[in-house]
Structure formats: C-alpha cells, structure tokens
C-alpha cells in the first residue's frame, strides 16, 4: 500500500505534482519529501504527522481528503492505495 498526494490544476486531467510513499517506509520516506511539498500540505491545513499515523495504521484505504483551493484553482487529493 502507498500514500499518494496529487495536486491538480484547474482544467487539467493529470496532476501537476504527485508524491507516492510506500507505507512500509513512510516514517523514513516523509523525511525526504521536499520542503516545498511539506509546506504546501501544511498550508492546506494537513498535519503531516497525523497523516503518517493514519497511513501506518492500515485502517483507512481510498481517499483520505480532497482539498479544493479556489483562489489558486487547485485540487489536492490525498489517498491510501
């Protein structure tokens, strides 16, 4: 299983940015996520520690959150697949 974060720009079917993290190494892998991407997630109100804990629990699968930023014309989809 993997944690996926996709950021879409309005009118584009494919994501502008994607992060894929295997759940088996999520604790270590999150240390390597670019600071810009972490800042983007935190700016959208997502707690990276909480997100990591939810992903590691294995209790949740599918979309965890969909955040639409209408001012930036962006949509962020966070899922566990």
N, C-alpha and C positions, 0 to 999 in steps of 0.2 A: 504494500500500500504506500501511497505517496500523499504529501501535502502539496497542493497546487494553488498558486496565486496568479491570476490572469488579470491584466489591466487592458481594457478595450477603449479605443477612441470612438466617438460617435460616428456612426455610418460605416464602420469597418467591421467585417465579419471575423477577422483574425486579431488576436491580441497584439497590442503594441509591446507589451512586456509579459514575460512568464517566468515564474520561479517554480521549479519542481524539486521537492526534497523527499528522498526515501525515508519512511517513518523509522526504519531501523537505526538510522544515524541522525535523526532530526536534531538532537541536542547539540551534537558537534557541528552539523551542517549549518545550523542557524548562525553560527559564529562567522561563517563565510559569506553570508548574504550581504550584498553591497549595502553600505551605509545609506545610500540614496533610497534603495528599496525599503529598508527598515524605516527610514524617516517617512516615506510615503505611507506605509502601513500605519505607523503611529499617528500621522497627520489625519488619517481616516478614522482614528479612534480605536484601532485594533491593538490589543495588548499582546505582544509577541510571546511573552512567557505563557500567558493563558492559552494562546493558540497552539503553542508547542505541547502543553499539557493535555489539551483536548485531543490533539492528533495522536499522541503517545498512548492515550487511554484505550484506543481501539473501539470505543463505544459509539462513535459517530462516523457515518460514511455518507458521501454525497456533498452537496453544497452546504457549507457552514455559514457563509454570509455573502450577500450581494450588496455592494455599496455603490450608489449612483451619485456622482458629483456633477450636478447640472451646470454649475458655473464653469467647470473645466471640460464639460462634455465627455466625462469618463465613467466607466463602469468597472468596478473591481469585483471579481468573483473568486471566492476562497472555497476550496473543496478538498475533501479527503477521498481519494480514489484508490 
